[in-house]
Amino acid sequence: MTTEPLSFPRRYARTQRFTLGAPRAFSVSPDGSRVVFLRSSSGTDRANQLWVLDVAEGQERVAADPRALLGGATERLSTAERARRERSREGGAGIVGYATDTAVELASFALSGRLFTAELRAGTARELRVPGPVIDPRPSPDGRLVAYVRGGALRVVGAEGEGDRALVEPESDADSGTVSYGLAEFIAAEEMGRSRGFWWSPEGDRLLVARVDDAPVRRWWISDPAQPERAPQQVGYPAAGTDNADVRLFVVSLDGVRTEVVWDRAHYPYLAHVHWSAAGAPLILVQARDQRSQLFLAVDPDTGATRMVHADEDPKWLDLFPGVPCWSPAGQLVRIADEGGARVLAFGERPFTGPQLHVRAVLDVSDDDVLISASAGEAATAPETGEVHVYRVNELGVERFSQEPGVHTAVRGGGVTVLVSSVPDRPGAQVQVLRDGKRTATVTSYAESPGLSPRVTLTEGGARKISCALLMPTDYDGVTPLPVLMDPYGGPHGPRVLAAHNAHLTSQWFADQGFAVVVADGRGTPGRSPAWEKAVRDDFTLTLDDQIDALHGLAERFPLDLSRVAIRGWSFGGWLAGLAVLRRPDVFHAGIAGAPVTDWRLYDTHYTERYLGDPAAAAEAYAKSSLITDDGLSAPAEPHRPLMIVHGLADDNVVVAHALRLSSALLAAGRPHEVLPLSGVTHMTPQEQVAENLLLLQVDFLRRALKLG
């Protein structure tokens, strides 16, 4: 008896894009002896275990196994935990996150709403019996205590399970539904990259705790029409131009005494970043609502008073970056800034890099140097299309740490660097453990091999030299003109042109269905220069111009059939696909809009106002960049082109109202279209059968729409 092999779409869905079984979330002990990480037991297992690598011996061992800890019971998630995972796009199960003490000897994590700790040297784990459901447990730096959130209150318990108590909780019954301590509000977790709401002091004697009151936030209702017996879920969603949650910050001592941190919250309501280390006073970054000004403030933890360390202004907007601001061990302010047309690493007021690099993140700061990730800047000698490298920076200069062309990142501690490398000609990511630049161990990956090798050309297209990835069918003869499928994200936060094997798997699968697939990162996408990213201020439609520019530029060098061009995308890419079909039917002959933003007034404050401003003052910009307005379709062109709209009914990021309103406007205009509603699906599509069939249905639609036989 033979078993039919699984299709690529089914394997892609079952393995969660071939990420299951791959190690991630690394921590290195300060003595360099241990590397801690998460990994599931196989390429189809969603349940992550906590692992420890002994660097000297090169041996890996399990420190915590969720199945053993739960006794085989089914994992249960609270509503708050599900929301946290949706914000981080976490599709895994088991131990999906952990925190450690300073010595990386004690780890804490939540599992099925219960609190667990693991002794990382001994490799043993235990449950601390506390009231649940537990969210985001974090040990104190000395490992004596664990703080966690439950029911809107920040609580603390001894590492042996003793003395569990609430440090700070909602002030009254009236507040219990809207006030929480220790959690990030929606807008911080979704758009600012701040997933935390509390931070231990280096001495472990007090904490900085965010107080969030989302009572001002407009309420929306999300229901599942396929389950009419279920009540709709109420969510607070801060749409552009409406009120955000009220966010305050307190210093809370272990006896529960609170001291409020004081800054001009009226002018700087966004708490974007918090840093507290032994190198200096607590450091916070606060932003104005329009994100054109921000302050770096040092906090006096005894009084709550703040003093300005640095201030930034930008006529368009100020970006936020991973790892900064922070103090160096010597007490200098480390930040990333846009100066002289370049994105640079700066110590205080002094830039340490120039326009040759485009700095993306600070990975680690030591006495000797700063470890950063960066791509090639405008003044680089070569474009290095799709590459991201790790560099060491200090007063002596800049040294590239990663060498192989690809996408690299790193974690460092105790003289040990964990280098994670994805390259074009090797599936998945390789994880090397290096000491003094020499490999001492490799962390094993259990991820499945895709069985598919992208035939990708990384190049530049069009007059603006737009970064592009062009994928042809595996068996392509190199001569026959092919129908084109544009496959972009195409906007802020989402570079798709990457020098990495697995980044192009889905595009290659579409190519093997008979398409030339083009992925183009036009203006607005990160990784090139501040001016490139900020060109889209007040006008998102420039991103469509760049897709067309890239397409026509590539057609001059490659056999592309411009009489049969389709476009597909998800989220911003879904909006871009809808825009392409409605505004430029002379170029695009069919489109698939997945979870598209159709009216930018319905998307959130921090993201949308950064690019388009306040909708009350910038109505024209919103109308131009939206697919629909109150009057129906926004600037539609002729002729009609086939459009498939796909949307998850449970999406709380881009709510399904976007798709339904677009469909209504298309119907009112007499434009045929298809709508594919996904019951129970959020902004992610982790369900195996749904994800597989979604790919197959898209191919079927494209064949019909382009009349490919």
Disulfide bonds with the S-S distance in Angstrom:
none
